Amino acid sequence: MGATYFLGRFILTPLARLVYRPHIEGRSRVPKNGPVIFASNHLSFLDSIAIPVVAPRPVHFLAKASYFEGSGLSGWASREFFTAIGAVPVQRGAGQAALDALDQQRVLLEQGSAVALYPEGTRSLDGRLYKGRTGVAFLALQTGAPVVPVGLIGTDKVMPVGAKLPSLRHRVTVKFGDPLDLSHHGPADSGKARRLATDDIMSAIHALSGQVLANAYNEVPAHTPIERIRQVLPHERR
């Protein structure tokens, strides 16, 4: 984390708290040192700003590499903004891209950093809480990092999907749960351990957010026949 991040945190945190008056619960539960994974529900683009703004320690999260690759003044502004809120560029996608993203997060955790992840994979467009993918559990079991569940409430009202600017009429609530030690489920290379650990994480998030459960995966629309077949066949969602 460089000067841009700390300057951005110094400016954005008090500004966001002044404007949006976020209601924060359980902040003292977050470990102050060592690796930690924030596992949150995902309702809005604003989620990736809300968590770093209210967390008691610096937080990394992954953002599309395209946010860092623009040219001109707008490209510079985009790079500076996402760097200021702790974003790490990553190529989004399945297959090798997804594995590379997990590897980037593992390196951050091994350095003792905090990372924020969304087990659902993508934003919920209907407000329900979808089934968790196993990537977060894999990282937790692989690195031994505790998982702090996070329940975000109201971010979809402040900045709905498709909105250009956030609304000033609504208030955001951020709830931090007790850290989860998932090691009792087994090693990271066990599919059963990853699934059970993921279910524990999602149960904790649900207790904080109070969302209706979708009991399904939040799948990104398939664009090719191979992707459509893959979504239908049983496979592990990472």
N, C-alpha and C positions, 0 to 999 in steps of 0.2 A: 504494500500500500504506500503510494507516494504522496507528495505534497498536495496534488489535486484532490485526492480522496479526503485528506484531513481538512483541507480548506472547505471542500464541499460539505463535509459533515458539520463543520463549525457553523456554516451559513444555513444549510438546509434544515438541520435539526430544530433549532429554535424557531425558524420561520414556519416550518410545517406544523409544529406544535401550537404556535400562535394562531395560525389560520384555521387549522382543522380540529384543534382541541381533542386529540385522540385520547380515548379512555384506555388505560393500560392496566392489565392485571397480571400478576405473577412474575414481574420483572426480576425480582430477587431470586427466583428459582434458577435463573440462567447461570451456569458455571462461568466464573470470571476469567478463568485461564484454561489452557489446553484445548484440544480439538472438540468441537461440538457441531452437531447437525441440527439446524432448525428445519423441521418438517411441517409444512403448512398447507392448508387448503388454498385453492387458487380461484379467485373470482374476478380479478381485474388486473390490468397492467400496473395499477397503483400498488399492488401487493409487494412488488419488488422495491418499492420506495418506502412503504409503511414499515416493513420489518427492519431495515437498516436505520431508519430514523428513530425508532423507539427501543431498539435493542441496546443493552448496556455495554456492548463491545462491538468492535468492527466486524462486519459481516460481508462475505463474498457471495455472489450468486452468478449464475451463468446467463448470458444474454447473447442474442444472435450476433454473429460476427459482422453482419451487414451494418449494425449500428456503429461500428468502429471504422468502417471502410469508405465512408463518403468523402467527397472532395469539396473544396470551397469552404465558405463560411458555415454553411449548414452542416457539412461533414465534420468540421472542427468542433462546432457546438455540440453535436451528437456525441462525439468521442469524449469531450470534456465532461459532459453531463453524466454519461454512463460510468466513466472512470470515477467521478465524484461520488457516486452512490455505491461503489464497490463492485461493479459488474466486471466479469471476466469473459472475454469473447470466446465463443465456441461455435463450430459448425453444427447446426441443428440437423437432426435426421435420425434414421434408424441404422442398424448394422454397425459398421465400423465407427461412424460418427457418434453414435450413442456410447460405444465403448470408450472412445477417446474422451468424451465428456466426463464419464465416470473416472477415468484416469486422472484428468485434471483436478477433479474434486478430491481424489485420494491424495494427490500430492499436497494440496492445500491443507488437508486434515493432518497429514504427517508432519507438516510444518507448525502444527498447533493452532491453526486458524479455525474460524467459524464459517460454515457455509449454510446457505438457505436453499432448500429444494422443495419441489412440489411433487409429492408421490402420485398425484392424479395425472401428471404429465403435461396437461394443458388446461387452460381456463374452462371452468364450468359455465356454459352459456345459459343454463336454466336454474342455476343456484343450488342444485343438488350436489351432494358429496359422492364422488365416484370411487370405484375400487382403486386401491393403491397398486402401483407397479413396484417391482421388487428392487429397483436400483438403489433406493435409499437404504433399505435393509442390508443389501449387499455391502455398501460402503461402511455401514455401522458395524457389521460383523467382521469385515475385513480389517478395519482400522481400530476397532474397540472404542470408537467415539460414541459418547452418549447422544441420544436423540431427544431434543426438546420439541414436543408437539406445540404447534401454534394454531390458534383459531382466529381467523380474521372475519370480522363482521362489519358490513357496511361499505366495503371498498367498491363493490359493484354499484352502489348507489352514488358514491362520490364520482366514480369514473366508469360508467358502463362501457361494455365492448362497443367500439366504434366512435366513442366520444373523442373530440379533439382536445377539450380542456376539462379539468376536473370541476365539479360543482362545489359551491361553498355552503350549500344548504344542509348537508348531511354530515354526520360525525362517524368516525371510524373507531371500532373497538378492536384491540389486539390483546389476546389472552395467551400467556405462556404457561404451559403445563409443567409438571414435574419431569425431570430428565429420565429417560428410559434406558436401562441397561438390558440389551437384547441378547447378551452372550449366552444365556441359558438355553436359547433355542438351538444352538449348534454352530458349526463352522459355516463360513461364507459360501463354500462350494456345495452346500446341501440345499437343494431346491426346496425341500420341506421347511428347513430352517428359515430360508428367505421369505417363504410365504407366510409362515406363522409370525415372524417378526414384523412383516408388513401389515398384517391384520392387527397386531397390537398397536402399531403406529396410527393406523386409520381409526381405530376405536378411540384412541386418546384424542385425536383431532376432532372426531365427531362429538365427543363429550364437551369440548371447548366451543365448537362452532354452532352446535345444535341444528345442523342442516338435515334436510331429508336425505336419506340414503338412496342412491340410484341403483345399487346392486348390479352394476355393470361397469365396464371400462369406458373411459372417455376417449374414444378412438378418434384420431385425426382422420379426416376424409381420405379414403384411398384414391389415388390418381392413376394407378396402373392395374391391369389384371392380376399381376403377381401380388401386389399389395392387398387387393381384395381377397384373394385366396388365403393369404397369410393371416388376415384378420379373422377369417372363418375358422381356420384350423386351430386346434389347441396349441398354445405356445406361452412361454413366460414373457410377460410384459415388463420390460426394463425401461 
